[in-house]
Amino acid sequence: MIRLAHKGYRPLANAPGLAALGSVLLLAACASTPPAPEVALSEARQAIAVADRAHVDDALSPELAEARTRLASANKAVQAEHMVEAMRLAQESRVDAELAFANSDAMKNQAVNDEMLRSTDTLSEEMQRNAGVKP
């Protein structure tokens, strides 16, 4: 027979102390407030600034207005030390601002495309009129 414990050794003697220490560490980890989501807040501010530089109008872009609202809510959540909520709101703000910029860019590109089509049509009409006239 193999003997697992040598004389005087009790393998479970320290178990209650270790369990108590583990519980204290677990409670301390849960009780601590996560750090402020500075990177997410900065990314949201930057995305809004990009939309502003592209002259995206809040009145024409509900997404940009929502991005500003969510960024303000994220800042309030940081002040209230609700960091998980602040992170979520900051990320949503960034996505809303990026969507506003993309929609604005798509509308501008569509306007350029429409103008090019009109110019091409005008040029085609001009060529057809001049095709019948010989100098």
C-alpha positions as CSV (number, residue, x, y, z in Angstrom):
1,M,0.0,0.0,0.0
2,I,1.3,3.5,-0.9
3,R,1.3,6.0,1.9
4,L,0.2,9.4,0.6
5,A,0.9,11.5,3.7
6,H,4.1,11.5,5.7
7,K,4.0,11.8,9.5
8,G,2.4,14.9,10.7
9,Y,1.3,16.2,7.3
10,R,-2.4,17.0,6.9
11,P,-3.2,18.0,3.3
12,L,-6.5,19.8,4.0
13,A,-5.4,21.6,7.2
14,N,-4.9,24.9,5.3
15,A,-8.0,24.7,3.1
16,P,-10.3,27.0,5.2
17,G,-7.6,29.7,5.3
18,L,-7.0,29.4,1.5
19,A,-10.8,29.5,0.9
20,A,-11.1,32.7,3.0
21,L,-8.2,34.3,1.2
22,G,-9.7,33.4,-2.2
23,S,-13.0,34.9,-1.2
24,V,-11.5,38.1,-0.1
25,L,-9.5,38.4,-3.3
26,L,-12.6,37.7,-5.4
27,L,-14.7,40.3,-3.6
28,A,-11.9,42.9,-4.0
29,A,-11.7,42.2,-7.7
30,C,-15.5,42.5,-8.1
31,A,-15.7,45.6,-6.0
32,S,-13.1,47.6,-7.8
33,T,-14.3,50.0,-10.5
34,P,-12.9,49.4,-13.9
35,P,-10.9,52.2,-15.4
36,A,-12.6,54.9,-17.5
37,P,-12.8,54.0,-21.2
38,E,-10.6,56.8,-22.3
39,V,-9.7,55.2,-25.6
40,A,-13.3,54.6,-26.5
41,L,-14.3,58.1,-25.5
42,S,-11.4,59.5,-27.6
43,E,-12.4,57.4,-30.6
44,A,-16.0,58.7,-30.3
45,R,-14.8,62.3,-30.1
46,Q,-12.5,61.8,-33.1
47,A,-15.3,60.2,-35.2
48,I,-17.6,63.1,-34.4
49,A,-14.8,65.6,-35.3
50,V,-14.3,63.8,-38.7
51,A,-18.0,64.1,-39.4
52,D,-17.9,67.8,-38.4
53,R,-14.9,68.5,-40.7
54,A,-16.9,66.8,-43.6
55,H,-19.7,69.3,-42.9
56,V,-22.2,66.6,-41.9
57,D,-25.2,68.6,-40.6
58,D,-26.9,67.3,-37.4
59,A,-30.3,68.4,-38.8
60,L,-29.8,66.2,-41.9
61,S,-28.1,63.4,-40.0
62,P,-30.0,61.8,-37.1
63,E,-27.0,59.5,-36.7
64,L,-24.6,62.4,-35.9
65,A,-27.1,63.9,-33.5
66,E,-27.4,60.5,-31.8
67,A,-23.6,60.2,-31.6
68,R,-23.4,63.5,-29.8
69,T,-26.1,62.5,-27.4
70,R,-24.5,59.1,-26.6
71,L,-21.1,60.7,-26.1
72,A,-22.6,63.1,-23.6
73,S,-24.3,60.1,-21.8
74,A,-21.0,58.2,-21.8
75,N,-19.3,61.2,-20.1
76,K,-22.1,61.3,-17.5
77,A,-21.7,57.5,-17.0
78,V,-17.9,58.0,-16.3
79,Q,-18.7,60.7,-13.7
80,A,-21.2,58.3,-12.1
81,E,-18.5,55.6,-12.2
82,H,-20.6,53.3,-14.5
83,M,-17.6,52.4,-16.6
84,V,-19.2,49.4,-18.4
85,E,-22.1,51.6,-19.5
86,A,-19.7,54.4,-20.4
87,M,-17.7,52.0,-22.6
88,R,-20.8,50.8,-24.4
89,L,-22.1,54.3,-25.0
90,A,-18.8,55.6,-26.3
91,Q,-18.5,52.7,-28.7
92,E,-22.1,53.3,-29.9
93,S,-21.3,57.0,-30.3
94,R,-18.3,56.2,-32.5
95,V,-20.3,53.9,-34.7
96,D,-23.1,56.4,-35.0
97,A,-20.6,59.2,-36.0
98,E,-18.9,56.9,-38.5
99,L,-22.3,56.0,-40.0
100,A,-23.2,59.6,-40.3
101,F,-20.0,60.3,-42.1
102,A,-20.4,57.3,-44.4
103,N,-24.0,58.3,-45.3
104,S,-22.9,61.9,-46.0
105,D,-20.1,60.7,-48.1
106,A,-22.4,58.4,-50.1
107,M,-24.8,61.3,-50.7
108,K,-22.0,63.5,-51.9
109,N,-20.7,60.8,-54.2
110,Q,-24.2,60.2,-55.6
111,A,-24.5,63.9,-56.3
112,V,-21.2,63.8,-58.2
113,N,-22.3,60.7,-60.1
114,D,-25.6,62.3,-61.0
115,E,-23.8,65.5,-62.3
116,M,-21.4,63.4,-64.4
117,L,-24.4,61.5,-65.9
118,R,-26.1,64.8,-66.8
119,S,-22.9,66.1,-68.3
120,T,-22.5,62.9,-70.4
121,D,-26.1,63.2,-71.6
122,T,-25.6,66.8,-72.6
123,L,-22.4,66.0,-74.4
124,S,-24.1,63.1,-76.3
125,E,-27.0,65.4,-77.3
126,E,-24.5,68.0,-78.5
127,M,-22.6,65.4,-80.5
128,Q,-25.9,64.2,-82.1
129,R,-26.9,67.7,-83.2
130,N,-23.5,68.4,-84.6
131,A,-23.3,65.0,-86.4
132,G,-25.7,66.2,-89.0
133,V,-23.9,69.5,-89.7
134,K,-20.8,69.3,-92.0
135,P,-18.4,72.2,-92.3
